[in-house]
Amino acid sequence: MGLEADERSVADDVAEHDLRRRLVLVLDVDDLVEARRMAQTLRPWFGVVKVGLELYSAAGPDAVETMAELGYDVFVDLKLHDIPTTVGKAARVLGSLGASYLTMHAFGGERMLWAGVEGLADGAERAGLAVPCALAVTVLTSDSDDIPAHILPKRVNAALAAGCGGIVCAVSDVREARAMGPDLTIVTPGIRPVGTPTHDQARAATPQEAFDAGADLLVIGRAVTHAPDPVVAAAELVDSLTF
């Protein structure tokens, strides 16, 4: 019985670790001290943190390096969109800082995405780091449902042709995107537990719906960080999931 209990404990620890690596904590604040405190407090439930435009604008590269030092995979969500040369150079810098994921707008086209993929990998290699995952943002979850049917396939194809490791899409688009790119890492924002406000997300979904659709990473923000007790909210969210 003791051995069986130990085996179950190990299995539970592995499952918990795997789940944490699939949950992305959004740090949409403009103060690095506050972001660090939040990241430390919620570390038991999240393995990835998202550094977006707000925090990066406030703290710059320090935001990426600080979160990496805390043991997180860092999701740098800057949604790069510019000429290929500029995107490639920016991605190279971010790769050297320790970003694990970097977003670029898929509507920038294959050449731009390819430059970002190459720059990101080159920056990480020069810094002696693992190759990060370049993510192409397909259609924002704040967009309404009346999006032309050809848009998603066009942008997923651009991501695949450019060598992106993954895409960002709404939960409602996951199955179609997965059929096109079985090996893509699929990231889903707009995640809201049952009973929480959807805010500006036109195509929100629950965490369980995202897992059931086949999403790899779930981006979770205000439902936890703006809750009366973020620790309780994080624990309840994780406890509600089966995968």
C-alpha positions as MATLAB code, in Angstrom:
seq = 'MGLEADERSVADDVAEHDLRRRLVLVLDVDDLVEARRMAQTLRPWFGVVKVGLELYSAAGPDAVETMAELGYDVFVDLKLHDIPTTVGKAARVLGSLGASYLTMHAFGGERMLWAGVEGLADGAERAGLAVPCALAVTVLTSDSDDIPAHILPKRVNAALAAGCGGIVCAVSDVREARAMGPDLTIVTPGIRPVGTPTHDQARAATPQEAFDAGADLLVIGRAVTHAPDPVVAAAELVDSLTF';
ca = [
       0.000    0.000    0.000;
       2.874    2.360    0.811;
       4.462    1.853   -2.615;
       1.134    2.381   -4.386;
       0.559    5.576   -2.419;
       4.036    6.812   -3.369;
       3.384    6.044   -7.032;
       0.071    7.905   -6.919;
       1.829   10.861   -5.271;
       4.474   10.964   -8.005;
       1.792   10.744  -10.697;
      -0.140   13.576   -9.060;
       3.007   15.722   -8.884;
       3.737   15.115  -12.582;
       0.150   15.969  -13.549;
       0.250   19.147  -11.459;
       3.551   20.188  -13.050;
       2.192   19.555  -16.550;
      -0.929   21.592  -15.793;
       1.066   24.545  -14.430;
       3.159   24.629  -17.599;
      -0.049   25.070  -19.593;
      -1.431   28.010  -17.594;
      -0.262   31.520  -18.492;
      -0.620   34.256  -15.859;
      -1.267   37.686  -17.361;
       0.731   40.468  -15.694;
      -1.037   43.491  -17.173;
       0.289   46.082  -14.731;
       2.644   49.027  -15.164;
       4.865   48.377  -12.164;
       7.557   45.689  -12.028;
       7.479   45.459   -8.236;
       3.748   44.733   -8.320;
       4.204   42.278  -11.174;
       6.948   40.428   -9.303;
       4.842   40.222   -6.149;
       1.880   38.853   -8.094;
       4.062   36.343   -9.933;
       5.598   35.079   -6.698;
       2.222   34.794   -4.975;
       0.630   32.817   -7.798;
       3.651   30.664   -8.675;
       2.077   27.452   -7.249;
      -0.616   27.532   -9.951;
       1.130   28.982  -13.022;
       4.230   28.002  -14.949;
       4.161   30.768  -17.563;
       3.750   34.539  -17.229;
       2.688   36.965  -19.925;
       4.623   40.198  -20.228;
       2.522   42.415  -22.474;
       2.755   45.931  -23.835;
       1.827   47.604  -20.553;
       4.457   45.959  -18.375;
       7.103   45.964  -21.102;
       6.515   49.670  -21.724;
       6.977   50.334  -18.003;
       9.934   48.075  -17.252;
      11.412   46.975  -20.585;
      13.842   44.033  -20.697;
      13.963   43.907  -16.889;
      10.419   42.520  -16.918;
      11.458   39.520  -19.021;
      14.637   38.848  -17.081;
      12.931   39.192  -13.681;
      10.231   36.656  -14.520;
      12.759   34.220  -15.955;
      14.760   34.481  -12.720;
      11.618   33.505  -10.789;
      11.554   30.243  -12.742;
       8.757   31.081  -15.137;
       8.608   30.541  -18.859;
       8.108   34.080  -20.156;
       5.439   34.762  -22.772;
       6.387   38.099  -24.367;
       3.188   39.373  -25.919;
       4.248   42.388  -27.988;
       2.467   41.324  -31.190;
       5.298   42.529  -33.403;
       4.238   43.945  -36.766;
       6.670   45.918  -38.928;
       8.963   45.418  -41.889;
      10.783   42.061  -41.764;
      14.158   43.563  -40.891;
      12.804   45.452  -37.899;
      10.828   42.476  -36.618;
      13.824   40.202  -37.021;
      16.101   42.524  -35.051;
      13.548   43.054  -32.283;
      12.926   39.306  -32.027;
      16.676   38.691  -31.781;
      16.896   40.989  -28.755;
      13.917   39.337  -27.073;
      15.309   35.881  -27.716;
      18.568   36.868  -26.018;
      16.663   38.098  -22.937;
      15.151   34.696  -22.198;
      11.714   34.884  -23.777;
      10.174   31.418  -24.114;
       7.361   32.638  -26.359;
       7.016   35.721  -28.572;
       3.943   36.914  -30.446;
       3.832   38.478  -33.908;
       0.797   39.496  -35.943;
       0.122   36.881  -38.614;
      -1.367   39.494  -40.930;
       2.180   40.844  -41.280;
       2.706   38.029  -43.763;
       5.043   35.107  -44.254;
       8.236   37.124  -44.843;
       7.767   39.135  -41.685;
       6.963   36.067  -39.606;
       9.956   34.208  -41.013;
      12.251   37.102  -40.071;
      10.850   36.995  -36.541;
      11.318   33.232  -36.269;
      14.929   33.465  -37.439;
      15.754   36.449  -35.240;
      14.216   34.892  -32.147;
      16.146   31.641  -32.582;
      19.390   33.466  -33.321;
      19.110   35.670  -30.229;
      18.492   32.689  -27.980;
      21.347   30.700  -29.516;
      23.814   33.537  -29.023;
      22.779   33.745  -25.364;
      23.103   29.981  -24.893;
      19.378   29.537  -24.331;
      16.849   27.022  -25.594;
      15.080   27.883  -28.839;
      11.913   29.880  -28.027;
       8.527   29.425  -29.659;
       7.436   32.068  -32.150;
       3.660   32.538  -32.053;
       1.582   34.025  -34.858;
      -1.508   35.881  -33.661;
      -4.331   34.912  -36.008;
      -7.558   36.720  -35.040;
      -7.924   38.688  -31.803;
     -10.455   37.306  -29.328;
     -11.837   40.827  -28.966;
     -13.003   40.659  -32.597;
     -16.601   39.658  -33.224;
     -17.774   36.415  -34.802;
     -18.446   37.915  -38.246;
     -14.875   37.375  -39.444;
     -14.536   36.173  -43.056;
     -14.061   32.413  -43.163;
     -10.832   32.594  -45.172;
      -8.957   34.734  -42.624;
      -8.055   32.036  -40.105;
      -6.769   29.479  -42.673;
      -4.777   32.183  -44.446;
      -3.037   33.258  -41.266;
      -2.423   29.733  -40.000;
      -0.886   28.847  -43.362;
       1.368   31.902  -43.147;
       2.510   30.789  -39.697;
       3.236   27.275  -40.916;
       5.103   28.467  -44.000;
       7.243   30.803  -41.875;
       8.189   28.070  -39.413;
       6.336   29.457  -36.406;
       6.116   27.021  -33.531;
       2.579   27.998  -32.675;
      -0.342   30.346  -33.047;
      -2.668   32.375  -30.855;
      -6.374   31.968  -31.544;
      -9.786   31.903  -29.910;
     -11.010   28.637  -28.437;
     -13.695   28.517  -31.146;
     -10.920   28.374  -33.776;
      -8.767   25.693  -32.136;
     -10.153   22.618  -33.882;
      -9.872   24.144  -37.357;
      -6.365   25.380  -36.657;
      -5.312   22.012  -35.203;
      -6.493   20.217  -38.336;
      -4.221   22.468  -40.395;
      -1.212   22.294  -38.089;
      -1.284   19.193  -35.859;
       2.096   20.003  -34.304;
       1.467   23.681  -33.582;
       1.457   24.976  -30.015;
      -1.973   26.578  -29.746;
      -2.449   29.399  -27.273;
      -5.927   30.589  -26.310;
      -6.603   33.963  -24.659;
     -10.057   35.147  -23.624;
     -10.308   32.505  -20.900;
     -13.026   33.168  -18.338;
     -14.225   30.690  -15.665;
     -17.963   30.139  -15.442;
     -19.710   33.077  -13.815;
     -16.965   35.663  -14.362;
     -17.289   38.766  -16.595;
     -16.039   38.503  -20.176;
     -14.920   42.176  -20.228;
     -13.686   43.088  -23.737;
     -13.483   39.507  -24.996;
     -16.064   38.914  -27.716;
     -15.144   35.229  -28.039;
     -14.459   34.101  -24.492;
     -14.485   30.490  -23.284;
     -14.083   28.628  -20.020;
     -10.775   26.945  -19.124;
     -12.324   23.495  -19.477;
     -13.750   24.359  -22.906;
     -10.272   25.410  -23.991;
      -8.691   22.156  -22.823;
     -11.489   20.102  -24.373;
     -10.970   21.872  -27.713;
      -7.285   20.932  -27.651;
      -5.558   24.156  -26.589;
      -2.005   23.796  -25.283;
      -1.676   27.044  -23.321;
      -4.464   28.982  -21.595;
      -3.956   32.713  -21.033;
      -5.623   33.747  -17.779;
      -5.732   37.261  -16.433;
      -8.433   39.313  -14.752;
     -10.469   36.306  -13.629;
      -7.614   35.629  -11.209;
      -5.618   38.847  -10.849;
      -8.697   41.061  -10.288;
     -10.483   38.575   -8.021;
     -11.093   39.584   -4.381;
      -8.607   36.870   -3.401;
      -6.353   35.899   -6.345;
      -4.939   32.881   -4.490;
      -8.398   31.428   -3.917;
      -9.401   32.188   -7.506;
      -6.275   30.476   -8.882;
      -6.738   27.406   -6.693;
     -10.415   27.083   -7.620;
      -9.629   27.424  -11.311;
      -7.000   24.686  -11.213;
      -9.191   22.392   -9.098;
     -11.996   22.733  -11.655;
      -9.917   21.363  -14.518;
      -9.661   17.860  -15.881;
      -7.458   17.058  -18.849;
];
